[in-house]
Amino acid sequence: MNKIISWLVRFVPRKYLQLFTGIGLKVVGVFYRGDKVECMVCTHQYKKFLPYGRIRVRENALCPNCLSLERHRLMWLYLKSKTNFFSDRLKVLHIAPEPCFIKPFEKQHGENYITADIESPLAKVKMDIHQIPFGENHFDVVLCNHVLEHVRDDIKAMTEIHRVLKPGGWAILQVPFFSPMNDHTFEDNSITDPRERERIFGQDDHVRKYGRDYPQRIAQSGLIPSEENLSSSYSDEEAFYFGISKAEVIYRGSKV
């Protein structure tokens, strides 16, 4: 199973994975039935989650029902416990929407929930994040998870997010971090070999490897960065049950 999943996520384009892997994994999930873990996104329980990863495969990571990963379940817990996301109807822009979130977020926010992506077949709006096609002060919330490592100019993209947020609005801006983490974000467009890019940046379609300066990069866009360390508040047993990583920090950018 580990080798199959690793091959799929390395070599099959994301848009096809989103369309076609769900049914097969639900069948696999039948063999994982149990009550040792629970996906907070879809409420299904299993003896453990599926493994997931490109090169370094992580155990207890992928929900076979809704396809949530550790970062998705942590974000769900954060939105539920630390924000008004599930108590109010908000105007939400969700960039590169994850399949596990679309239905519950749309149920909560209705037509005010807008999904957008440059290529995803799941998105309502086709959009280049460098030129977001909405006016200033339009959204209460922007969700942008594991997108900025793919785009040409992440500061420009975050500046656009700042522009379309209402005063008092906020964005979730998750990006991957790889060990060893440098102090400064590394970029080098001269590296073109796919396997070399994968070795240096973590994936062959990443254009930068983020460092400890990531909050400063958020601040360059005009957003006020904050590091929300919710995961550390859970015990090891709770982290396993929810399928989250205690090392993951949620990065939030707020507009004053």
Protein Blocks (a to p, Z undefined) as FASTA:
>chain_A
ZZmmmmmmmmgcfklmmmmmmmmmmmmmmmmgcjkbccfklopacfbdcdedjklccehk
bccklopafklmmmmmmmmmmmcklmpccddddehiafklmmmmmmmnmmmlccddfklm
kbmbdcdfklccbdehkbfbdcdehklmmpmblmlmmmmmmmmpcehiacdddddddddd
dfbdcddfkbmbfklmmmmnopakbcbdcdfklmmmmmmnopacddddfklmpcfklmmm
nopafkbccdddddZZ
